[in-house]
């Protein structure tokens, strides 16, 4: 019997992570539709929920997506009054974004709506498994980030 390589196992992990992401996105859409927000909007609001002022490029970098993608979402959130743009003395064209009072209220409601399904999803999984999975996903994301910085090549871009 052929021994599995790390690359083959990684491919299986990637497939499962993508399935998980898509299922979470579907569930989020089902749960939050009544609030008038979609899963992408929820993700940006989550980035701002700790009260930290962040720019569009900062949010994009943390999420591993393009600045343009986050800018489109931010524009929608701004139009709905869920976030506001504050002056950024360090960069005139990249304001700090923060949740408005309404945005904080909506995001609090998001957490409430998500709590029961989260309890049901977590119930059959041992805490130690969830803890280890978190650690492994952090390791995987760090490794992917290092590869992304190199542009997927053997050399760092100049």
C-alpha positions as CSV (number, residue, x, y, z in Angstrom):
1,X,0.0,0.0,0.0
2,X,1.3,3.4,-1.0
3,X,2.2,5.8,1.9
4,X,0.4,9.1,1.7
5,X,2.4,12.2,1.1
6,X,2.0,15.4,3.0
7,X,0.9,17.1,-0.2
8,X,-1.9,14.5,-0.7
9,X,-3.0,15.0,2.9
10,X,-2.9,18.7,2.5
11,X,-5.1,18.5,-0.6
12,X,-7.7,16.6,1.5
13,X,-7.5,19.2,4.2
14,X,-7.9,22.0,1.7
15,X,-11.0,20.4,0.2
16,X,-12.6,20.0,3.7
17,X,-11.7,23.6,4.7
18,X,-13.4,24.8,1.5
19,X,-16.5,22.7,2.2
20,X,-16.5,24.0,5.7
21,X,-16.2,27.7,4.6
22,X,-19.0,27.3,2.0
23,X,-21.3,25.6,4.5
24,X,-20.6,28.3,7.1
25,X,-21.4,30.9,4.4
26,X,-24.7,29.2,3.5
27,X,-25.7,28.9,7.2
28,X,-24.8,32.5,7.8
29,X,-26.9,33.6,4.9
30,X,-29.8,31.6,6.2
31,X,-29.5,33.0,9.7
32,X,-28.8,36.6,8.9
33,X,-31.0,37.4,5.9
34,X,-33.7,39.0,8.1
35,X,-31.1,41.5,9.4
36,X,-30.3,42.7,5.8
37,X,-26.7,41.6,6.0
38,X,-24.9,38.9,4.0
39,X,-22.0,36.7,5.1
40,X,-19.4,39.1,3.7
41,X,-20.8,42.1,5.5
42,X,-20.9,40.0,8.7
43,X,-17.2,39.2,8.2
44,X,-16.2,42.9,8.0
45,X,-18.4,43.8,10.9
46,X,-16.7,41.0,12.9
47,X,-13.3,42.5,12.1
48,X,-14.5,45.8,13.6
49,X,-16.5,44.3,16.5
50,X,-13.6,44.5,19.0
51,X,-13.7,48.3,18.6
52,X,-10.4,48.5,16.9
53,X,-10.2,51.2,14.1
54,X,-9.1,49.5,10.9
55,X,-8.6,50.6,7.3
56,X,-9.9,48.7,4.3
57,X,-6.3,47.4,3.5
58,X,-5.9,46.2,7.1
59,X,-9.1,44.3,7.0
60,X,-8.3,42.8,3.6
61,X,-4.9,41.7,4.8
62,X,-6.3,40.0,7.9
63,X,-8.9,38.2,5.8
64,X,-6.6,37.3,3.0
65,X,-8.8,39.0,0.3
66,X,-8.4,41.9,-2.0
67,X,-8.7,45.5,-0.9
68,X,-11.3,46.0,-3.6
69,X,-13.5,43.3,-2.2
70,X,-13.4,44.8,1.2
71,X,-14.0,48.3,-0.2
72,X,-17.2,47.1,-1.9
73,X,-18.5,45.6,1.3
74,X,-17.4,48.7,3.3
75,X,-19.3,50.9,0.8
76,X,-22.5,48.9,1.4
77,X,-22.0,49.0,5.2
78,X,-21.4,52.8,5.1
79,X,-24.5,53.3,3.0
80,X,-26.6,51.3,5.5
81,X,-25.2,53.3,8.4
82,X,-23.6,50.2,10.0
83,X,-20.0,51.6,9.9
84,X,-18.5,55.0,9.7
85,X,-15.3,56.3,8.2
86,X,-13.1,58.4,10.5
87,X,-10.1,60.5,9.6
88,X,-6.8,58.7,9.4
89,X,-3.9,61.2,10.0
90,X,-1.4,58.5,8.7
91,X,-3.2,58.1,5.4
92,X,-5.7,60.6,4.0
93,X,-7.2,58.3,1.4
94,X,-7.6,55.3,3.7
95,X,-9.9,56.3,6.6
96,X,-10.3,54.3,9.7
97,X,-13.6,52.3,9.8
98,X,-15.6,51.7,13.0
99,X,-19.0,50.2,13.7
100,X,-21.7,52.8,14.4
101,X,-24.0,52.3,17.4
102,X,-26.5,50.7,15.0
103,X,-23.8,48.5,13.6
104,X,-22.8,47.3,17.1
105,X,-26.5,46.6,17.9
106,X,-26.9,44.6,14.7
107,X,-23.6,42.7,15.3
108,X,-24.7,41.9,18.9
109,X,-27.9,40.4,17.3
110,X,-25.8,38.5,14.8
111,X,-23.9,36.8,17.8
112,X,-27.2,36.0,19.5
113,X,-28.7,34.5,16.3
114,X,-25.6,32.4,15.7
115,X,-25.2,31.1,19.3
116,X,-27.7,28.3,19.3
117,X,-26.6,26.8,15.9
118,X,-23.0,27.1,17.1
119,X,-23.8,25.1,20.3
120,X,-25.4,22.4,18.2
121,X,-22.5,22.2,15.8
122,X,-20.0,22.1,18.6
123,X,-21.9,19.6,20.8
124,X,-20.6,16.3,19.2
125,X,-17.0,17.5,19.0
126,X,-14.7,17.1,22.0
127,X,-13.3,20.4,23.3
128,X,-9.7,19.0,22.9
129,X,-10.4,18.3,19.2
130,X,-11.7,21.8,18.7
131,X,-8.6,23.3,20.5
132,X,-6.2,21.2,18.4
133,X,-8.1,22.0,15.2
134,X,-7.7,25.7,16.0
135,X,-4.0,25.3,16.5
136,X,-3.6,23.4,13.3
137,X,-5.6,25.9,11.3
138,X,-3.4,28.7,12.7
139,X,-0.3,26.7,11.6
140,X,-1.8,26.1,8.2
141,X,-2.7,29.8,7.7
142,X,0.8,30.9,8.8
143,X,2.4,28.5,6.3
144,X,0.0,29.7,3.5
145,X,0.8,33.3,4.4
146,X,4.5,32.7,4.1
147,X,4.0,31.1,0.7
148,X,1.7,34.0,-0.4
149,X,4.5,36.5,0.6
150,X,6.8,34.7,-1.8
151,X,4.2,34.8,-4.5
152,X,4.2,31.0,-4.8
153,X,7.7,31.1,-6.2
154,X,11.0,30.0,-4.8
155,X,12.1,33.6,-4.5
156,X,10.7,36.6,-2.6
157,X,9.4,39.3,-4.9
158,X,11.6,42.4,-5.3
